Amino acid sequence: DNRFELVFKYNLQALSNKDELNSNNSNTLSTQVYPNPVASGQPITLRLPKGINSDQLDLILVDASGKMVDVKPSAHSASKSELTLNTKHLTPGIYYLQILTAQDISSHKLIINP
């Protein structure tokens, strides 16, 4: 599917530019990610802007070394305007979360504490 190829190519370019990723909130998509920092094993909530629901986005999580980490939402709110991400499989450290829709991207630096 061409959309996947475009998203994948875009992210390889974005992930190769660490300065761009190091900004805590370089958003064109206004998304809230909390709590941040978060204790290891505790959930993270993503609040999506009005008009966007969780069925319309892709999530990419990258560790500080640039390695992609598997991330899947563990729960959706009834309105699908919020997602919950489980951090049980993440070791403490710094991660970069990219939230992509067909038109926009939101990047967030996440800190997982021990």
N, C-alpha and C positions, 0 to 999 in steps of 0.2 A: 504494500500500500504506500503510495507516494507521501502521504502525510507522515508516516512513521519515518521514512527516509529523511524527510526535511527536518523533522524534530531531532533525529539522531545526529545529522550533520551539524545542525545549529548548536547542539549541546557539546559536541566535540570541540567546536570552535570556542564556545563560551568557557568550557572547562579548561582549555589550554591557557586562558588568560587569568592567572591567579589574582592579579590586581583587581580585576573586575569582580571576581568572586569574593574577595576579601571585604568588600563593602557590606555592611550589615544589612542594608535594605536598598538594593538598587532595583526598585520596582517600576514597572509600567503597569502592573496588575496589583492593585491595593489589597494585599492579603495580610491578615494578622496571624502570627504564629506564637503560641504561648503555652506554658511558661517557657521562658528562655533566659537564662540557662534552666535546665531540667535535671533532676536527679536520675541516675541510671535506673531503668525499669519503670519509670513513671511515664504516663501518656503525654503526648503533645497534641494540642488542638490547633487546627487550621480553620480560621474563619474567612470565608470567601466573600467577595464583594457582591452586592445586589445584582441579580441577573445572571450570576455564574453558579452552577451547581456542580457537585462532585463528579457527576457523570461526564462533564465537559472538560476534564483536565488530565494531565499526566504529571506524575511526580518523579523526580530524579534526585537521589541522595548520593553525595560524594563525600568520602572522608578527606582528611587533610592531605593525604598523599595523592589524591586525584582518583582513587579507586571507587568505582560505582558500587553502592551498597543496595541490596534489595530492600525496598520499602513498599509496604502495602497498607492501605488504611484498615484499621481494625473495626471501625464503626463509622456510620454516617448519621447525621441528625435527620429527623423526619423531613425537614425542608431541603436536605442535601446542601445546606449552606455552610455546614461545618463537617470536618473530618477529624477523626482521632487516629493518631499514629502511635503504635506501640514502640517503645525504645528498649525492650528487654534484650533484643539481640545485638544492641549497639554497645561497644566498649566505650568507656569515658573518653572524651576528646572533642575535637572540633569537626563539624560536618557542614556541608553546604547543601541546602535544599533548594531545588528549582521547581517551581510550579508553573506549568505551561498550559495555555489554552490555545485555540486556533489563532488568536490575534495577539495575545499578550504573554509576558513572562514576569515572574516574581522570583527574586533570589534572596535567600535568608541564610545567615550564618547561625548555626545551632551549636550550643555548647551542652554537652552531656557530662554532668559531674558524677564522681563516684558515689 
